[in-house]
Amino acid sequence: MAKGFDCATPLTAALARLFASQGFTFVGRYLAEAGSWKRLSPEEAQWITEAGMYIVSFFERYANRVREGAGAGAIDGKLALQYAKEVRQPPGSVIYAAVDYDAPARDYGAIAAYLRAFDAEIVGYELGVYGSYSVVKAMHERGITTKLMQTYAWSRGLRYDPISIYQYKNDVTVNGIGIDYNESNGDAGGWKVGMAIVQQPALDPGVAQTVINTWIKKSWADAEAAKQGASAETVQALTSQQRYYNQLANALRDAAGLPRE
């Protein structure tokens, strides 16, 4: 497991080098507005990168913000996208939305709605969720995300196996600042400035090709056949329909990482 930590205190270049020299390979930091005391700045992101550590991005307005549902999630997702771009976080990496309280099961519906709306706004980035055992388990089982960061807090001694990061000790002073200890399975979506991330296609290429060959190409051919002997107005309508079929096929190719035709 990779050794890491998270902190609210911004790191200087010297602190980043010191933590890296002590075997830490990643640090969790906050995407926030300029002027926020816990904000990851573009300069800090560069220092962490130069020290050789990965950055794991968190987003949290306040501890229980997520229970405000989809409206809050959409607003926060837009902000997270803006802040990620400001610090040059590469597309394909993860932004963890925080559920930073002992959320009861009655809040899970609102939390899921928040996360789905947040995810819809962070275009190009992958959604992660931070929370207790029960929260990350519930969100994983609902199909919200596979990038899970579990805190031992509120987890009552339980640990969810599919997690990417485990936060196992809070509020420790190391190198003069307060940190939380973490460990990662190496697939947590961390990043460095300038890092190129190969994104997995959203759609299986075989599925895309099957849909194109079985239905879309057939519909295009049927439209072509229907042009024979048809009026000029009908031919025009069928040609417009064929253009739509081409657009649809290329949208599927884009999602599957296939070349356009």
N, C-alpha and C positions, 0 to 999 in steps of 0.2 A: 504493500500500500504506500502511496506517495504521502509524504509529510507536508502539511500545510497549516495555515492559520487564517483567521479573518480578523479585521479590526476596523474600528470607526475612525481612528486617528490616521491622517495622511502620513505616508512614508516619505522621508527625505531620501536623496540618493544614497547617503551614507548608511541610513537604516536599512534600506533595501539590500545593499551589499552585505551588511552584517547578518541579516536574517538568512540570506542565501548561503553565506559561509557556514551557517549553523545547520545546514542540511534541509532547510525549508525549500520546497519546490514550487509552491503556489501560495497566493494570498487572495482572500476574498475582500473585495472593496465595493463601495457604494456608487452607483450612478445617481447623481443628484445635480440640482441646479447650482450655478455659479454662486458662490457666497456661502453655501452650506458647509458647516464645519466638518462634515464627514465625507465630503465629495472627493471622488477620484478625479484628479485634474489631468489634462493631456500631458503635462510635464511629469507628474508622478507615474503615469502609465509608461512613459518612456524610461524613467529611472528603473522601474521594476523590470521592464523588459531587458534593459542593459545589464541588470544584476543577474539575469538568467532565470528569473521566476516567471511562472504563468500567473495571469490574473483571472479570477472568477468574479463575474459581475453580479451584484445584488441590486434589487430595486425595492425600496420600502419608503412610503410616505410617512406612515405611522403604524404601530403594531397591529391593529385590527382593521386597517383600511379595507382589506379584502372582503370583509363581510358586507360591504356596501354594494356589491354586485357588479353587473355588467357595465353600468354607466361609469362607475369609478374605474373599472378595468380598462375601458376604452381611453379615458383621459390619461391614465397612468402609462398605458402602453405607448401612446404618442410621445409622452415625455421621455420614457425609457429609450425609445428609438432615437430621439434627438440627442440625448446625453451619450448614448453609445457611439453615435457618429462623431460627437465632439471629441471623444477620447481616442478615436480611431480604432474602435473595437471591430475586428474583421467580421464580415458576414459569415454565417455558418457556425459561429460560436454561440454560447448560451447566455441568456439573461434569467437569473433566478428571481422570481417574485416571492416576497417574504410573507409567510403567515406566522407572525411573530408573537403569538399568544396561545394559550391553551384552548384551542377552538373546540367547542362541543359539536356533536354530530348534527345538531339542528342548523349549524352555520354552513355545512358542507355544500348545500345547493348554491348559496350565494357565493361561496368561495370558488366553486367550479365555474359559475357564470363570470365572475371577475377574471379568472385565469383565461377562459376562452376569449373574452373580449380583449384582454391584454395581448394574448397571442396573435390575434388578428391584426394588431397594430404594429407589432415588432417585425415587420416584413424583412426577410433575409436572415433573421436570427431565430434560434431555437428557444422555446420556453422551458424553463426549469421552475421547480417549486421548492421552497425551503419551509420546513415545519416539523411538527412532532411526528412520531411514528404513525399515529392514527390519521393525521392529515396527509402525509405523503402516500400512505397506503391507499387511502380513499381516492385521492386524485389519480394515482396510477391505475387503480381498478376502474375508474370512470373513463379511462383513456385520454386524460388531459395531457399528460406528458410522461416520458420515460426518464427524464433528467430530474433526479430526486436528491435533495440535500436534507438529511434528517438531523435534527438536533436531539441530544439526549434529554434536554429539558422537556418536561411534560410527557415523556415517552414511557415513564413508569417501568424502566428496565428492559423494554422491548426494542428490538432492532429489526428493521425491514430489509430483507436480503437484497432486493434489486437496487438499493440506493447507490448513487454515484459518489456522494460525499457524506461522511459522518462527522458531525461536530460533537466531540466527546468530552470536552472540558471548557467551561466558560470562565471569563473574568480572571485571567492569569496575567501578571505583569512580567513581561519579557523585554529586555533591552529598553526599559524605561517607559513602555506603553502597555495599555491593556489589550489583550488579544484573547481569542478563543482558539483552542486546538482543533484541527481537522485532519482527517485522512481521506484519501481518494483512491478509487479503483483505476484511475488513469483515463477514464472516459467521462469526464465531468463537463467538457465544453469550455475549458480554460483557453486563454489566448495570450498572445504577445503582439505588440505593435508591429505592423508589417507582415504578420504571419498570414500565409495563404492557406485557407481551409477548403478542402475538397468536399463540397456538399453532396450528400446522397440524394438521388432523384426522389421526388415526392411520389412518383408512380412507377411501378415495376415496368420495365421496358417491354417485357413479353405481354403483359396485360394491355398496354397501350397499343401495341402492334396488332393484337387480336381484335380489339375494338375497331381499329382503323380498317383492317382487312375485311372483317366480317360484316360490319354495318355501314361504316362511313363510305368506303369505296363502292359498296353495292348501291347505296343511296345516290352517290354521284353518277354512277353508270345508269341507274334507272332514270335520273333526270335527263341525262344525255339522250337516252332512247326516246323519252317522251317529247323531245324537240322535233322529231321527225313528223312533218306534216302539220305542226302546230302553228298558231298565229304568231305574228311578231311580238305581240304583247306577252303571250305565254312563254315564248322563247326567252324573252328578257327576264321574266320572273324565274324561270328555271335556271338561267345563268347566274342570277343573283343567289339562288339557293345553292348552286354549286360552289360559289365563292365562300358561302358560309360553311359548307362542308370542308373546304380546304382550310379555313381558319380553325375549325374545330379540330381537324386532324393535327395541325401544327401546334395547337395548344396542348394536345395530348403528348406530342413529341417533345415539346419544351419541358413538360412536367416529368417526363421519363428520361430526359437527357439524350434524346435522339436527335439527329440532324433534321432540319426542316426540309420539306420537298416543295 
